[in-house]
Amino acid sequence: MKIKGIFVIIAALFMSQIVMAQYVFKGSIENDAWSGEAYLSIVDDYRKISGVHAEQIISKTNIVDNYFEFKGNNLDEKNRIYRIHVDSCNDKDQNTNHFNGHCDNSQEIIFIANNNDTIDLPISGNNQMFCSIQSTNTKSNVFFRIDSLQELMAYDYADYRSEASRKLNNKKWFSTFQSFGASLDEPLAELYIYNFLSDRSSDLYAYYTKDLAANDYYDQLLERLDTKYPNSSYLNQYSTELSSDKYISTTIGQSYEESILIFRWSYVLLVVSVLVNLWLWWRLVKTKQTKKQNLTDQLTKQEQKILELILQDKTNKEVASEIFVSLSTVKTHINNLYKKLGIQSRDELKSLYNS
């Protein structure tokens, strides 16, 4: 009976621990400009890690005396990405802004937590909010550390804005971020970095596609996610994106080589085509000139002179005056000229020699 009683006590203690397990996320805001409500969101889509997204909001609470608190026991036992934000949207604009994922005047903090964590977001020494995290979870503040590294990178890029400097910085900072992310021993932090480095709107995206084809880091991250977060939305999203980007990277590389080859052959074909057309044009001109010369050689000297004057748009009367013969003689020569050339009018004559 004593042993049975001990088991009952142990079971009761165990059940009490389960019941008591809960999260507490609390913090202070800097002034009354944010009085209203605070929102807690769970971020399953790391491409929407920042911003105001209505579908991510899981809880809201009133801000009282510049203080807010979220607590409960309904979160995942494993680490997930969470966001707390406040905004100054009025009731009329709030639904629209939250739906569109945009708010002109809002403050947010992104962190890693689970159902057992207590997190405090105090006002910092310079009276700023959401600038520090006090947490029972050692991974909660990794995004702050990554943001600090991003600031160093920004200074590095701004130091000298040349193409050569940019290429060197791309290689340096990709390697730096990847090594730093792996050292944090938290794949969710690496996803935060990956989201930044692989952003298609970023100048770094072109380098990312090249790095993807040559660097096995991305496959290693996939393995780490699969080990720590199997069957999670993070793993599924990353796996899908990685497969798609690898295909694009390979296709771009092949397309580039094919484009170069096509360009070279197109250039050769263009040159050959131009040369052939020039030769054909020259042959056509020479053929017409030969034909005209052969036709002209059939004519007498007088008829050739009349031909030249007709091509100068001289009238029969003007032709007669030029060669000092009568008008009837000119007409006779013209009729003979027409017969030899196989034509019947001045228009045909001009068309034959002016084409």
BELUR-V849475 format. One record per residue. N is the residue number from 1. RES is the residue in one small letter. PHI is phi as a letter, one per 20 degrees, with the letter a starting at -180 (* if undefined). PSI is psi in whole degrees, 0 to 359 (NA if undefined). Layout:
# BELUR-V849475
<<N RES PHI PSI> <N RES PHI PSI>>
This chain:
# BELUR-V849475
<<1 m * 323> <2 k f 317> <3 i f 318> <4 k f 320> <5 g f 322> <6 i f 317> <7 f f 322> <8 v f 318> <9 i f 316> <10 i f 316> <11 a f 320> <12 a f 318> <13 l f 319> <14 f f 315> <15 m f 325> <16 s f 325> <17 q f 320> <18 i f 315> <19 v f 321> <20 m f 341> <21 a g 121> <22 q b 161> <23 y e 154> <24 v c 113> <25 f d 114> <26 k c 162> <27 g a 174> <28 s c 151> <29 i d 159> <30 e f 331> <31 n b 181> <32 d f 355> <33 a f 337> <34 w d 12> <35 s f 138> <36 g q 250> <37 e c 150> <38 a d 149> <39 y c 136> <40 l d 127> <41 s c 149> <42 i d 131> <43 v d 100> <44 d e 335> <45 d d 106> <46 y f 350> <47 r f 348> <48 k d 43> <49 i f 339> <50 s c 151> <51 g o 186> <52 v d 110> <53 h c 114> <54 a g 324> <55 e f 347> <56 q e 342> <57 i f 127> <58 i d 346> <59 s a 152> <60 k b 152> <61 t b 153> <62 n f 145> <63 i e 119> <64 v c 125> <65 d l 45> <66 n m 27> <67 y c 142> <68 f c 161> <69 e b 133> <70 f d 136> <71 k b 156> <72 g r 191> <73 n c 30> <74 n d 9> <75 l e 170> <76 d f 147> <77 e f 337> <78 k e 160> <79 n f 140> <80 r c 169> <81 i e 128> <82 y c 159> <83 r c 134> <84 i d 133> <85 h b 154> <86 v c 151> <87 d b 168> <88 s d 22> <89 c f 139> <90 n e 172> <91 d g 327> <92 k f 319> <93 d e 344> <94 q f 313> <95 n f 318> <96 t f 314> <97 n f 318> <98 h f 324> <99 f f 319> <100 n e 353> <101 g m 28> <102 h b 138> <103 c b 124> <104 d f 329> <105 n c 92> <106 s b 160> <107 q c 142> <108 e b 162> <109 i b 136> <110 i d 136> <111 f b 168> <112 i d 135> <113 a b 174> <114 n b 184> <115 n f 346> <116 n d 3> <117 d e 146> <118 t d 124> <119 i c 133> <120 d c 134> <121 l d 82> <122 p f 163> <123 i f 134> <124 s f 175> <125 g f 330> <126 n e 28> <127 n m 42> <128 q d 145> <129 m e 157> <130 f l 36> <131 c d 354> <132 s b 156> <133 i c 131> <134 q d 115> <135 s b 152> <136 t f 350> <137 n d 119> <138 t f 345> <139 k e 354> <140 s f 326> <141 n e 14> <142 v f 329> <143 f f 326> <144 f g 316> <145 r f 323> <146 i f 320> <147 d f 322> <148 s f 321> <149 l f 324> <150 q f 323> <151 e f 320> <152 l f 320> <153 m f 317> <154 a g 318> <155 y f 321> <156 d f 317> <157 y f 325> <158 a f 344> <159 d f 318> <160 y b 115> <161 r e 68> <162 s d 162> <163 e f 318> <164 a f 318> <165 s f 319> <166 r f 318> <167 k f 318> <168 l f 318> <169 n f 322> <170 n g 309> <171 k f 315> <172 k f 311> <173 w f 330> <174 f f 313> <175 s f 319> <176 t f 312> <177 f f 318> <178 q f 318> <179 s f 318> <180 f f 317> <181 g f 316> <182 a f 326> <183 s f 340> <184 l f 345> <185 d l 41> <186 e b 100> <187 p g 331> <188 l f 326> <189 a f 323> <190 e f 327> <191 l f 324> <192 y f 318> <193 i f 315> <194 y g 319> <195 n g 322> <196 f f 313> <197 l f 332> <198 s d 11> <199 d f 122> <200 r f 343> <201 s e 358> <202 s e 154> <203 d f 342> <204 l e 348> <205 y f 321> <206 a f 320> <207 y f 324> <208 y g 316> <209 t f 326> <210 k f 317> <211 d f 325> <212 l f 325> <213 a f 338> <214 a d 349> <215 n d 127> <216 d e 6> <217 y g 319> <218 y f 323> <219 d f 324> <220 q f 320> <221 l f 321> <222 l g 318> <223 e f 319> <224 r f 321> <225 l f 318> <226 d f 325> <227 t f 315> <228 k e 329> <229 y c 61> <230 p f 143> <231 n m 18> <232 s e 162> <233 s f 327> <234 y f 313> <235 l f 314> <236 n f 317> <237 q f 313> <238 y f 317> <239 s f 317> <240 t f 314> <241 e f 319> <242 l f 316> <243 s f 316> <244 s f 315> <245 d f 326> <246 k f 319> <247 y f 315> <248 i f 316> <249 s f 315> <250 t f 317> <251 t f 319> <252 i f 317> <253 g f 314> <254 q f 318> <255 s f 323> <256 y f 313> <257 e f 318> <258 e f 322> <259 s f 319> <260 i f 315> <261 l f 316> <262 i f 319> <263 f f 317> <264 r f 314> <265 w f 324> <266 s f 321> <267 y f 315> <268 v f 314> <269 l f 324> <270 l f 314> <271 v f 315> <272 v f 317> <273 s f 317> <274 v f 315> <275 l f 317> <276 v f 317> <277 n f 321> <278 l f 319> <279 w f 316> <280 l f 319> <281 w f 317> <282 w f 318> <283 r f 321> <284 l f 316> <285 v f 315> <286 k f 321> <287 t f 316> <288 k f 319> <289 q f 319> <290 t f 318> <291 k f 316> <292 k f 319> <293 q f 318> <294 n f 320> <295 l f 319> <296 t f 325> <297 d f 340> <298 q f 342> <299 l e 152> <300 t f 168> <301 k g 321> <302 q f 318> <303 e f 324> <304 q f 321> <305 k f 318> <306 i f 321> <307 l g 313> <308 e g 318> <309 l f 322> <310 i f 319> <311 l f 342> <312 q e 9> <313 d m 30> <314 k f 143> <315 t f 167> <316 n g 320> <317 k f 319> <318 e f 325> <319 v f 315> <320 a g 319> <321 s f 324> <322 e f 319> <323 i d 6> <324 f m 50> <325 v c 171> <326 s f 163> <327 l f 322> <328 s f 327> <329 t f 320> <330 v f 315> <331 k f 322> <332 t f 314> <333 h f 320> <334 i f 318> <335 n f 319> <336 n f 322> <337 l f 317> <338 y f 317> <339 k f 317> <340 k f 325> <341 l e 350> <342 g m 37> <343 i c 173> <344 q c 0> <345 s b 166> <346 r f 322> <347 d f 317> <348 e f 322> <349 l f 313> <350 k f 321> <351 s f 323> <352 l f 319> <353 y e 342> <354 n e 353> <355 s f NA>>
